Amino acid sequence: MTPLDEETGSSPATRLGVWGLGAMGEPMARHLLTAHGSLVVHARRERPALTAVGARWAPTARELAAATDAVLVMLPDLPQLEEHLDGPDGFLAGVEGRDYLVMIGSTSSPVGVRAFAERLPDGIRVVDCPVSGGEDGAKAGTLSIMLGGAPDDTDRAAELLSPCGRPVRLGPLGAGEVAKACNQMVVAATILALGEATELAARSDVDPGALWELLGGGYAGSNLLQSRRAKLVDGDDSPSGIAGYMVKDLGFAADIAEATGTRPALLPALRSAFDEIVERGLGERDIAVTRRFTAERSAG
């Protein structure tokens, strides 16, 4: 393990950290380490596989901040970030009044992101940068990265995060989260339709594998079908993209709809379906659990 007090990059502007090393954060960290040549990482537990290839471990949020000038936060949501901001080992203690960029990669409320940014001390700037593409895209470095923030800040974020995929500025702070909510509405609608159609085909003595091989080349085709086809056909909903996360994501979409005076017809049905998925104890399964969910609702 490399000590944290050693030089971390070719220049201060390139000192980068990643906070949160889950299914998305760890593969993104690998791409950032390879591209930038150095990286400081922090999570609930150390990742020896990352430190073995050159990443440097920060035991506390304070040490992460002190060793970097910008951090990509890949935690589940804002509360997990905010609980480690203050105190002697908190993140703010390591910033110490410096110019600093916080890039929030979690799927969060756009209103919450803006309120979070307003509470931070002067000099700390915030960009929201949620991603789409799933674990497959994180590993391949092909994520869609949705940026919201001031132009100078999003330009800097785009340069730092480009090894992970395609970053695009969509508007002011919070715009990335609005885009992610829109994305999740489409994903939720698509995977629910795919699950229902797969189960309907199977109950009609139609081979689901042949069905999706045929229909995948037409208007029913999508990246999501390509990614989840085998799981749907085989009835394999072992975890990858957790279905229960959709409850939070669709809730954010509903908040945006209310704030903008939008009256969606489909969104309430999607929220109801994913609430029921969680109530049935299926929330920790992959989103391909929509086939099993349909089968259970159809039993008896």
N, C-alpha and C positions, 0 to 999 in steps of 0.2 A: 504494500500500500504506500502510495506517495504522500509525504507529509503535506498538510494544507498550507504551510507557510512558504512553499516553494513557488517559483514562477508558474503561472497557470496559462499563459498564452503568449502569442507574439506581441500583443499590445493590450492595454487595459480594455479597449473596446471589444475585444474578442473573448473576454473571460465569461464563460457561459456555464450555467448550472441547470440541472433538471431535478425537480422536486416531485416525487411520486414515480414509482418504478413498477407499475402493474402491467397488465396485458398490453397496454398501449405505450406507457412511458418507457419501459425497458427497451423495446426495439427502436423507439425513436431516439433514445439515448445512444444506442449503438451507432446509428447513422450520424448523429451530431458529433460523437467522439471521432469517428473516422474522418469526417469532413473538416472539423476544426482543429484536430490534433490534440485537444485537451478538453476535459469536462469534469465538473464537480457534481456529485450526485448525493441526494439525501432521500431517505424513505424511512418507513417504520423499522426495517431491518436491512442490513448491509447485503449487497449483491456481489458475492465473490467473483462471479463470472464477469462482471463489469470491471471491477478493480483489477482483475488479472490481466485485462487487455489495456489498462492505462487510465481508466477513470479513477478519480480520487474521491474518497468517501468523506462526507461531512457528517459527523455524529449528531449535530444539532442544526436547527434552522439558522441560528446566529452564525455558526461557522460557514454554512453554505453562503449566506449573504456576504460575509466578510471576504470570501475568496472569489467572488464573482461580481460582475457588473450588470448581468441580465440573467433571469431565471425563467425557465419554462415550467409552469406548474401543471402537473398531470394528476391532480387529486380528484376524487369523485365530485366535489362541489366546493363552494366558497366556505362553508363552516369548517371544513377540515383544514383550510388555509388560515382562517381567522383565529382558530384556537392556538396557533403557534406563532402569532405575530408579536405578542408582548412578553415582558419578563426578561430576566438576565440571559436566558438562552433563546429568546425569541428572535424572529427574523429581523424586526426593526432595529434591534440592538446591534446587528451586524452591518446594517446599511450605513449608519452613522452620518447622516446628512449628505451622503454622496448622490450624484446623479445615478439613477438606477432604473432599469426597465423590468417590469413584471409582466409576463405573458401568460394569461390564464387560458389553459387548454381544456379545462373541464367544461361540460355542458351545464350552464348555469343560467340564471335569470338575467336578462340584459339590464333590467332595473337594478338588480342586486349588484351587478358588476359596476355600474356607474356609482352607486352609493358606496361601494367598497373603495373605489378610486378616490372619491371625495374625502374619505376619512383618513387617507394616508398623508404623511408629512410632505411638505414641498420637496420637489426633486425626484420623487418616486412617480414614474409614469406607468400607466397601465394600458395594455393591449389585450383584447379578448381574441383568442385564436383557437376556437374549437375545431375539431377535425372530423372528417368523414372518410370511411374506407375500411374501418374495422381493423381487427388484428392482422388480417392478411395484408392490408395496405400499409400498416405500420411496419411490418417486417420487410415489405418490398420497397418501402420509401416512396410510395405513390399516393399518399394521403391528399385529400383536398383540405386545405388549411384556410379557414374563413376568418379574415382579419377585420377587427373594428378598432378604431382609435384615430389619433391625430396622424396626419400624413407622414411626418418625420418619424414618428414612433413605429408606424406600421411598415415603413420602408426598412427601418432597422430590423424589425421582427422578421420581415420577409427574407432579408439577407441571412439572418441567423438560422431560420427554420427551413430554408429551401432544401437542405439535404433530406428532409422527411417527406417531401412531396411538392405540391403546387400551392404556394400561398397567394391569396388574392385579397386586396383591400376592398371591402364592401360598403364602407361608410364610417361614421363616427363610432366612438366607444359604445359597445353593445350591439353593433350591427352583425358582428360575427355570431353572437348568440341567437339573434333573430334568424339568421341563415341556418344555423344548426337546428333550431326548432322547426323550420320549414322542412329541412332534410328529414328530421325524425318523423314528421307527419307522413311523408311519402314512404319512408321505410316501414313504418308501422302499418300503413294501409296495404303496402305490397306484401309484406310477410304474412299478414292475416289472410289476404286473398289467396296467396300461394298455399298456405296451410289448409284452408277450407277446400280449395280446388283439388289438392292432392288427396285428401280424405274422400271427397266426393267421387273422384275417379276410381280410387281403390274399391269403394263400396259398389261401384257400377261395373266391376270386373274389367276395368281399363287399367293397363299397366302404367303406373305413374312415371316410371323411367322412360318408357316410350313416348308418353304424353309430353313430357318436358323436353325430350330430345327434339320432338317435332315442333312444339310451340315456342321453344326458346329462340328460334331463328326469326320469329315474327314479332308482332306488337306486344306479345306477352313476355318477351325476353327482357332481361335486365341484368345488371351486375349482381343484384341481390339473388336472382334465380341462379346465376352461374355459381355464386358463392355457396348457396344453401341447397342446391338441387339434390346432392347426394344425401344430405341430412334429412330432407323432406321425404325422399323416396324410401330411405332405409328406416325412417322413424327414429333417427339418431338426434336427440336434442341435448347431448352432452355439452357442457358450458363452453361457450366462446364469447358471443355477444349476449350478455345477460338480459333476459326478457323483462325482468322487473325494473330495470333502469328506464324503460319506456314510460312508466308511470310518472316519474319525475319529469322526463323530457316533454311528454304530452301536456303535463301541468303547466310547464313554462309556455308552451304554445298557446294554451288556453288563456294564460295571463296576457300574452301579447295580443291575442284576438280581442280580449275585453278592452285593453288599453287603446286599441286602434279602431274600435267600433265595428270590428269584423264579425259576421255571424256565420260561422262555418256549419255545414250540415254533417260532414263526415267526422270531424274532430270529436264531438261528444260520443259518437259510437265507438271510436277507437279507444278513447279513455275508458269507457265502460268495459270493453273487451279486455284490455290489459289490466284493469283493476280486478276483473274476474280471474284472469290468469294467476295473479298473485294470491287472491283469496283461495284458489284451489291448490296452493302450495307449489305452483310451477314457476314461480318468479325467478328462481336461481338457475333455471334451465336456459339453454340457448333460445334465441328468438324463433328458431325452427320448431319450438314447442307448440306453435300455433296448430300444427297438424294434430298433435295429441290432445290439445285443448278442444279442438273441433270434435274429435272422436269421443272424448269424455262427455261433452255436452249432448252428443247424439246417442249415448248409450241408453238402452232400455226403451 
